Amino acid sequence: MSFWDDFINWLRSLGGSSSPSEVIGLTPNPVTRKVSLIIFDPPVPSQGDKPLSRVLGWADTAALVDGYVADLKTSSHGYLNYEMVETIQSPTFPVKADGFLYDADAYLQSWQSGSGFHMPDMVDYLRILVDFDLVAKINAATIDEVWLVAMPYGGFYESIMAGPGAFFCNAPPLTGIAANRRFIIMGFTYQRSVGEMLESFGHRSESIMRQVFRATSGARNLWARFIRYDQSSPGMAECGTVHFAPNSTRDYEWGNPTPVLCRSRNWEHFPQLDGAPVTVACEEWGNGDIRAHHNWWLKLFPHISGQTNGVAYNWWKYITDPNEVH
């Protein structure tokens, strides 16, 4: 008996796979998520007050954000559309949790020498929320998410969740926040690329989907199946994780040319997952390119109407809005 036969029998034991009024396999309506984008880019006095990002030749934040937003729209099959409803240019460093604040010239010296960075590195998230009135904006539905962009050692997690019932989202949840719904704060740096931004989003996705399937075991746990790779599940590779492609033998090894039997292509036909494995290698997901791999991986997420036992066939619904996770 195939996995799909087993899966169908399980659905029948529950009395059906979807609500009577819901048609399976349609394209969900697109959603728009409103973002407060806050960019920390202080002037450097010894360099004629040029912004730190320009002094060090780092990327333009607007270009990074544009690329990231475009990639997520494409990888979600048009479902996820981000809108920057406000862009705040902050000429400061983020304040650390212990109150420390960098001096721009001292930071530049530390960067150039590769030493002297302040530890502990963690930022004061509560201060950021207060300084930029972010909780009030969440509560008024002016924004849905917060994106922070800064220099390396800005002290951000890649993602962190706050609000009622917040759960682990690649970081322990922020507590004591008077928000009326859950929201996510993303942390990026203009020193890196769109690929690393997608990695942050990928880890956010992993955390959320683990939460969605937290009470599900065996063949019903489709997330556990999705993330199989050959090293962890010999002969049963499917799509892998953010860090591990189907044939990876170590973290970040997206360019391994070794062929592997893999069922990743079955996910293009979800919920029909019983196709035979095919032999693939790193050409399938971009020959080691971080951005190509992460987009390949995200595109394989189920993204159609329908549901089973309360879990939607559109995983993007949960990743986009953590309030949909019950």
C-alpha positions, -999 to 999 in steps of 0.1 A, spaced: 0 0 0 14 34 -9 17 64 14 -12 80 -4 -35 50 1 -26 50 38 -33 87 39 -67 84 22 -78 56 45 -69 78 75 -89 106 61 -119 84 56 -116 72 92 -120 109 102 -151 112 80 -136 133 52 -106 154 41 -122 188 38 -151 209 48 -182 202 26 -182 237 11 -145 238 4 -132 228 -30 -98 211 -30 -70 223 -53 -80 259 -60 -55 288 -58 -61 308 -26 -68 345 -28 -36 366 -24 -30 384 9 -12 416 16 8 420 47 17 456 59 52 462 72 70 487 93 105 488 79 131 503 103 166 509 91 194 516 116 222 533 96 241 559 117 264 586 103 301 581 109 317 614 121 353 605 109 339 598 74 321 631 69 290 618 85 284 593 56 260 565 67 278 534 80 264 512 52 280 535 26 313 538 44 317 500 43 302 495 9 274 474 20 241 468 1 213 492 -5 185 483 18 158 493 -7 172 469 -33 175 441 -7 138 446 4 126 448 -32 143 415 -41 131 398 -9 95 409 -15 96 398 -51 110 364 -43 84 357 -17 56 366 -40 70 343 -66 78 314 -43 43 316 -27 28 314 -61 14 349 -58 -1 344 -24 21 366 -2 24 403 -10 43 426 13 37 463 14 60 487 32 35 511 48 63 530 65 100 532 61 118 547 91 155 558 86 170 558 121 204 575 124 213 554 154 225 521 165 200 497 182 203 499 219 215 466 235 194 448 262 220 459 288 218 496 277 250 497 257 250 519 226 278 519 200 297 549 190 299 550 152 337 555 149 344 529 176 321 504 157 340 511 125 373 505 142 360 472 156 347 461 122 381 469 105 400 451 132 376 422 136 375 426 174 361 446 203 324 441 196 301 444 226 288 413 243 261 403 251 250 412 216 212 410 222 191 441 213 165 457 236 134 447 216 110 463 241 128 496 236 124 494 199 87 486 202 82 517 225 105 540 205 86 534 173 51 529 188 49 496 171 25 478 194 -1 506 189 3 502 151 -2 464 154 -33 469 175 -47 494 150 -39 470 121 -18 498 106 10 472 103 12 433 105 49 428 108 81 447 118 113 444 98 145 456 114 176 462 92 210 471 107 247 465 107 263 432 117 262 428 155 229 447 156 217 422 181 186 409 162 173 374 160 164 363 124 128 363 136 110 365 169 73 365 177 53 386 202 16 389 212 -10 366 229 0 330 226 33 337 209 54 306 204 90 299 194 98 314 160 136 307 157 138 325 190 120 324 223 88 345 222 88 381 235 66 382 266 47 410 283 37 427 251 2 443 251 -6 434 216 -41 422 205 -27 396 181 5 378 173 31 394 152 66 387 139 97 409 140 122 400 113 159 410 117 181 416 87 215 431 79 224 452 49 259 436 50 245 404 34 222 395 5 186 385 -4 196 349 1 203 354 38 170 372 41 152 342 26 171 320 51 157 340 79 122 335 64 129 298 60 137 294 96 106 313 105 87 288 83 103 258 99 93 270 134 57 278 124 51 245 106 65 225 135 39 243 156 11 236 132 19 198 132 30 197 169 2 173 179 4 151 147 25 120 144 32 92 119 20 95 83 -3 124 92 27 146 100 33 159 65 58 185 77 81 157 91 78 141 57 85 173 38 118 180 56 134 145 51 168 145 35 190 114 27 215 117 56 187 118 82 163 94 64 184 72 40 165 63 9 136 86 19 147 121 9 120 146 0 126 184 2 150 187 31 153 218 53 167 253 50 202 241 59 201 207 43 192 200 7 180 164 -1 216 152 -5 235 175 19 259 159 44 265 190 64 249 224 72 247 248 42 259 222 17 235 232 -11 261 225 -39 267 188 -33 269 172 -69 262 136 -55 230 122 -71 203 112 -46 169 94 -50 144 120 -40 107 126 -39 108 164 -38 90 167 -72 59 150 -58 52 181 -37 45 200 -69 14 178 -72 2 180 -36 -18 163 -22 -8 135 -46 25 124 -30 28 88 -41 50 93 -71 82 73 -74 115 89 -64 137 104 -91 175 109 -92 184 145 -87 215 165 -76 223 201 -68 213 213 -103 177 209 -91 181 236 -65 206 260 -79 241 244 -78 248 258 -43 234 293 -47 217 302 -14 190 323 -29 181 297 -56 180 269 -31 157 287 -6 133 298 -34 132 262 -47 124 249 -12 97 275 -5 80 269 -39 74 233 -29 52 242 1 16 232 -4 -4 262 -16 -39 251 -26 -74 252 -10 -86 224 11 -77 210 45 -73 178 65 -82 175 102 -81 212 106 -47 217 88 -49 237 56 -35 226 24 -21 261 20 9 262 44 16 298 34 -15 307 54 3 299 86 37 312 77 22 345 66 0 350 96 9 332 129 -26 340 142 -39 313 120 -20 287 140 -42 271 166 
